[in-house]
Amino acid sequence: MPLWNRKSKNAEEPSTTMSEDIQNPPADESSKAGGNSNAEIENLRSEKNALYEKLARAQADFQNSRKRLEADLEARVQYQLSKLIES
């Protein structure tokens, strides 16, 4: 069970899920944010998208490197086998 979904030790405090906390921020936090909340949300979304693209590229680079190393290893094995057969 995720940590944010567990019941609190104090029975008087209600437990909330992470999504409830995001959807229903405390009143003082929402009043401080004011009109900047939409801009901040858009900034966070664009940052998330940029990081996701960076992650996808890093994963693709890793997979390409792994495949290249496997192909090089196979080529070396075939070369050594051909030398063994010739002798």
Backbone as ProteinMPNN parsed JSONL, in Angstrom:
{"seq_chain_A": "MPLWNRKSKNAEEPSTTMSEDIQNPPADESSKAGGNSNAEIENLRSEKNALYEKLARAQADFQNSRKRLEADLEARVQYQLSKLIES", "coords_chain_A": {"N_chain_A": [[0.851, -1.174, 0.0], [0.63, 2.224, -0.87], [2.486, 4.893, 0.704], [1.153, 7.354, 1.036], [-1.448, 6.623, 1.155], [-1.964, 5.304, 3.431], [-3.45, 4.946, 6.668], [-3.398, 7.465, 9.157], [-1.501, 7.573, 12.241], [-2.707, 8.862, 14.33], [-5.952, 8.723, 15.289], [-7.815, 10.726, 15.062], [-7.108, 12.334, 12.951], [-7.946, 12.516, 9.575], [-7.132, 10.281, 6.908], [-5.716, 10.981, 3.751], [-5.563, 10.699, 0.196], [-2.923, 11.081, -2.23], [-3.875, 12.24, -4.594], [-6.17, 13.527, -3.699], [-5.042, 15.484, -2.088], [-3.757, 17.048, -3.991], [-5.883, 17.905, -5.605], [-7.46, 19.273, -3.775], [-6.128, 21.686, -2.384], [-4.899, 23.229, 0.655], [-6.637, 26.133, 1.915], [-5.115, 28.459, 2.438], [-2.798, 28.099, 0.877], [-3.805, 28.126, -1.754], [-4.786, 30.715, -1.941], [-2.463, 32.206, -1.748], [-1.159, 31.544, -4.123], [-2.775, 32.604, -6.137], [-3.285, 34.183, -9.243], [-1.105, 33.058, -10.422], [-1.132, 30.341, -10.397], [-2.125, 28.939, -12.646], [-0.202, 29.604, -14.56], [2.015, 28.516, -13.332], [1.324, 25.828, -13.334], [1.307, 25.302, -16.086], [4.022, 25.772, -16.627], [5.165, 23.7, -15.141], [4.08, 21.507, -16.466], [5.242, 21.783, -19.023], [7.913, 21.486, -18.301], [7.821, 18.865, -17.365], [7.192, 17.51, -19.743], [9.487, 18.08, -21.246], [11.437, 16.775, -19.714], [10.506, 14.166, -19.959], [10.88, 13.711, -22.698], [13.664, 13.893, -22.771], [14.32, 11.676, -21.197], [13.259, 9.618, -22.817], [14.931, 9.826, -25.055], [17.403, 9.219, -23.888], [16.958, 6.573, -23.115], [16.608, 5.407, -25.643], [19.156, 5.869, -26.754], [20.669, 4.27, -25.032], [19.641, 1.698, -25.617], [20.377, 1.505, -28.326], [23.172, 1.555, -28.089], [23.573, -0.791, -26.642], [22.653, -2.732, -28.497], [24.517, -2.281, -30.533], [26.894, -3.051, -29.251], [26.336, -5.765, -28.808], [26.204, -6.661, -31.476], [28.845, -6.15, -32.295], [30.21, -7.908, -30.605], [29.218, -10.357, -31.539], [30.267, -10.273, -34.141], [33.018, -10.395, -33.569], [33.156, -12.933, -32.417], [32.414, -14.554, -34.596], [34.54, -13.978, -36.322], [36.711, -15.036, -34.865], [35.941, -17.716, -34.824], [36.119, -18.306, -37.556], [38.863, -18.052, -37.96], [39.695, -20.176, -36.374], [38.633, -22.343, -37.738], [40.05, -22.213, -40.142], [42.622, -22.947, -39.353]], "CA_chain_A": [[0.0, 0.0, 0.0], [1.459, 3.424, -0.903], [2.58, 5.612, 1.966], [0.177, 8.429, 1.141], [-2.781, 6.058, 1.27], [-2.075, 4.646, 4.732], [-4.138, 5.718, 7.702], [-2.48, 8.096, 10.092], [-1.463, 6.951, 13.559], [-3.673, 9.568, 15.154], [-7.272, 8.363, 14.765], [-8.616, 11.921, 14.833], [-6.735, 12.911, 11.665], [-8.364, 11.678, 8.458], [-6.089, 10.022, 5.935], [-6.083, 11.41, 2.404], [-4.691, 10.201, -0.856], [-2.149, 12.128, -2.859], [-4.7, 12.946, -5.566], [-7.055, 14.423, -2.952], [-4.239, 16.617, -1.657], [-3.499, 17.892, -5.155], [-7.125, 18.5, -6.061], [-8.019, 20.127, -2.729], [-5.059, 22.24, -1.564], [-5.385, 24.052, 1.756], [-7.109, 27.437, 1.469], [-4.068, 29.47, 2.481], [-1.901, 27.895, -0.251], [-4.441, 28.539, -2.994], [-4.905, 32.168, -1.965], [-1.127, 32.742, -2.0], [-0.808, 31.334, -5.516], [-3.528, 33.573, -6.918], [-3.328, 33.969, -10.685], [0.101, 32.387, -10.879], [-1.267, 28.895, -10.351], [-2.241, 28.418, -14.008], [1.105, 29.747, -15.201], [2.914, 27.549, -12.703], [0.923, 24.506, -13.828], [1.798, 25.198, -17.459], [5.484, 25.634, -16.549], [5.471, 22.352, -14.67], [3.747, 20.566, -17.543], [6.257, 21.866, -20.069], [9.121, 20.884, -17.749], [7.596, 17.416, -17.344], [7.305, 17.031, -21.117], [10.896, 18.154, -21.64], [12.153, 15.697, -19.023], [10.073, 12.905, -20.544], [11.574, 13.58, -23.976], [15.068, 13.619, -22.457], [14.365, 10.288, -20.746], [13.031, 8.748, -23.976], [16.155, 9.845, -25.874], [18.45, 8.495, -23.162], [16.643, 5.148, -23.221], [16.882, 4.991, -27.023], [20.613, 5.816, -26.895], [21.147, 3.091, -24.308], [19.274, 0.506, -26.388], [21.215, 1.469, -29.523], [24.52, 1.175, -27.671], [23.538, -2.211, -26.275], [22.557, -3.509, -29.729], [25.786, -2.15, -31.236], [27.869, -3.884, -28.55], [26.006, -7.166, -29.082], [26.594, -6.944, -32.857], [30.305, -6.201, -32.312], [30.609, -9.159, -29.963], [28.909, -11.444, -32.483], [31.239, -10.198, -35.241], [34.299, -10.899, -33.06], [33.038, -14.389, -32.249], [32.441, -15.15, -35.93], [35.904, -13.848, -36.83], [37.553, -16.01, -34.17], [35.567, -19.046, -35.303], [36.661, -18.489, -38.911], [40.311, -18.295, -37.792], [39.844, -21.508, -35.813], [38.314, -23.313, -38.806], [41.14, -22.157, -41.122], [43.842, -23.576, -38.863]], "C_chain_A": [[0.895, 1.235, 0.0], [1.403, 4.178, 0.417], [1.499, 6.664, 2.109], [-1.242, 7.908, 1.314], [-2.986, 5.354, 2.612], [-2.799, 5.557, 5.711], [-3.114, 6.273, 8.666], [-2.55, 7.392, 11.444], [-2.484, 7.582, 14.49], [-5.058, 9.343, 14.552], [-8.126, 9.578, 14.465], [-8.307, 12.558, 13.489], [-7.195, 11.991, 10.545], [-7.192, 11.445, 7.51], [-6.601, 10.441, 4.56], [-5.127, 10.786, 1.411], [-3.969, 11.374, -1.48], [-3.007, 12.92, -3.843], [-5.674, 13.893, -4.871], [-6.294, 15.659, -2.498], [-3.983, 17.579, -2.81], [-4.772, 18.615, -5.582], [-7.694, 19.484, -5.052], [-6.907, 20.701, -1.859], [-5.651, 23.051, -0.423], [-5.689, 25.465, 1.269], [-5.998, 28.475, 1.453], [-3.083, 29.33, 1.329], [-2.524, 28.389, -1.546], [-4.587, 30.053, -3.066], [-3.551, 32.824, -2.205], [-0.779, 32.653, -3.475], [-1.526, 32.329, -6.413], [-3.577, 33.209, -8.385], [-2.125, 33.227, -11.222], [-0.056, 30.883, -10.95], [-1.379, 28.301, -11.756], [-0.913, 28.497, -14.74], [2.082, 28.724, -14.635], [2.602, 26.129, -13.19], [1.446, 24.303, -15.248], [3.314, 25.035, -17.49], [5.872, 24.233, -16.121], [5.165, 21.315, -15.735], [4.797, 20.595, -18.638], [7.574, 21.267, -19.584], [9.006, 19.363, -17.729], [7.762, 16.838, -18.75], [8.747, 17.038, -21.6], [11.696, 17.029, -20.99], [11.777, 14.328, -19.58], [10.77, 12.667, -21.881], [13.05, 13.249, -23.763], [15.247, 12.165, -22.019], [14.218, 9.333, -21.929], [14.275, 8.688, -24.861], [17.276, 9.074, -25.199], [18.214, 6.995, -23.231], [16.944, 4.634, -24.619], [18.385, 4.898, -27.258], [21.187, 4.586, -26.211], [20.852, 1.823, -25.089], [20.126, 0.384, -27.648], [22.636, 1.049, -29.185], [24.585, -0.312, -27.332], [23.495, -3.089, -27.524], [23.865, -3.468, -30.515], [26.847, -3.025, -30.579], [27.608, -5.368, -28.797], [26.419, -7.556, -30.499], [28.111, -7.03, -32.977], [30.814, -7.495, -31.697], [30.37, -10.342, -30.9], [29.904, -11.456, -33.641], [32.601, -10.729, -34.791], [34.274, -12.413, -32.897], [33.113, -15.076, -33.616], [33.85, -15.092, -36.528], [36.821, -14.875, -36.171], [37.229, -17.434, -34.605], [36.124, -19.313, -36.697], [38.151, -18.742, -38.858], [40.563, -19.69, -37.262], [39.624, -22.566, -36.887], [39.451, -23.362, -39.83], [42.364, -22.914, -40.636], [43.732, -25.053, -38.702]], "O_chain_A": [[1.836, 1.301, 0.791], [0.415, 4.115, 1.149], [0.973, 6.853, 3.205], [-2.151, 8.69, 1.595], [-4.079, 4.861, 2.89], [-2.761, 6.781, 5.59], [-2.098, 5.64, 8.956], [-3.525, 6.706, 11.754], [-3.059, 6.903, 15.342], [-5.304, 9.74, 13.413], [-9.075, 9.48, 13.688], [-9.156, 13.256, 12.934], [-6.871, 10.803, 10.556], [-6.351, 12.327, 7.335], [-7.78, 10.273, 4.25], [-4.014, 10.394, 1.76], [-4.355, 12.527, -1.286], [-2.884, 14.142, -3.922], [-5.975, 14.96, -5.406], [-6.838, 16.763, -2.518], [-3.992, 18.795, -2.619], [-4.737, 19.807, -5.888], [-8.354, 20.446, -5.445], [-6.739, 20.271, -0.718], [-6.788, 23.514, -0.52], [-5.069, 25.942, 0.319], [-5.944, 29.296, 0.538], [-2.573, 30.339, 0.841], [-1.84, 29.01, -2.359], [-4.518, 30.621, -4.156], [-3.491, 33.896, -2.807], [-0.173, 33.571, -4.027], [-0.931, 32.844, -7.359], [-3.873, 32.069, -8.74], [-2.131, 32.806, -12.379], [0.805, 30.205, -11.512], [-0.782, 27.259, -12.027], [-0.538, 27.57, -15.457], [2.877, 28.138, -15.37], [3.51, 25.333, -13.427], [1.972, 23.237, -15.568], [3.839, 24.254, -18.283], [6.801, 23.643, -16.673], [5.908, 20.346, -15.891], [5.203, 19.544, -19.133], [8.28, 20.614, -20.354], [9.966, 18.656, -18.034], [8.398, 15.798, -18.925], [9.182, 16.112, -22.284], [12.534, 16.402, -21.639], [12.619, 13.435, -19.666], [11.201, 11.55, -22.167], [13.62, 12.428, -24.483], [16.205, 11.504, -22.418], [14.958, 8.356, -22.037], [14.633, 7.621, -25.359], [18.021, 8.352, -25.863], [19.161, 6.224, -23.387], [17.481, 3.536, -24.769], [18.849, 3.951, -27.893], [22.085, 3.934, -26.745], [21.719, 0.958, -25.213], [20.552, -0.715, -28.003], [23.241, 0.267, -29.918], [25.539, -1.0, -27.693], [24.218, -4.082, -27.606], [24.282, -4.471, -31.093], [27.624, -3.677, -31.277], [28.548, -6.143, -28.974], [26.929, -8.656, -30.712], [28.619, -7.896, -33.689], [31.748, -8.107, -32.215], [31.222, -11.22, -31.033], [30.337, -12.522, -34.077], [33.268, -11.435, -35.547], [35.253, -13.093, -33.203], [33.811, -16.079, -33.764], [34.298, -16.046, -37.165], [37.622, -15.515, -36.852], [38.126, -18.265, -34.742], [36.555, -20.429, -36.987], [38.666, -19.558, -39.623], [41.539, -20.332, -37.653], [40.341, -23.565, -36.939], [39.78, -24.436, -40.332], [43.086, -23.481, -41.457], [44.695, -25.703, -38.295]]}, "name": "protein", "num_of_chains": 1, "seq": "MPLWNRKSKNAEEPSTTMSEDIQNPPADESSKAGGNSNAEIENLRSEKNALYEKLARAQADFQNSRKRLEADLEARVQYQLSKLIES"}
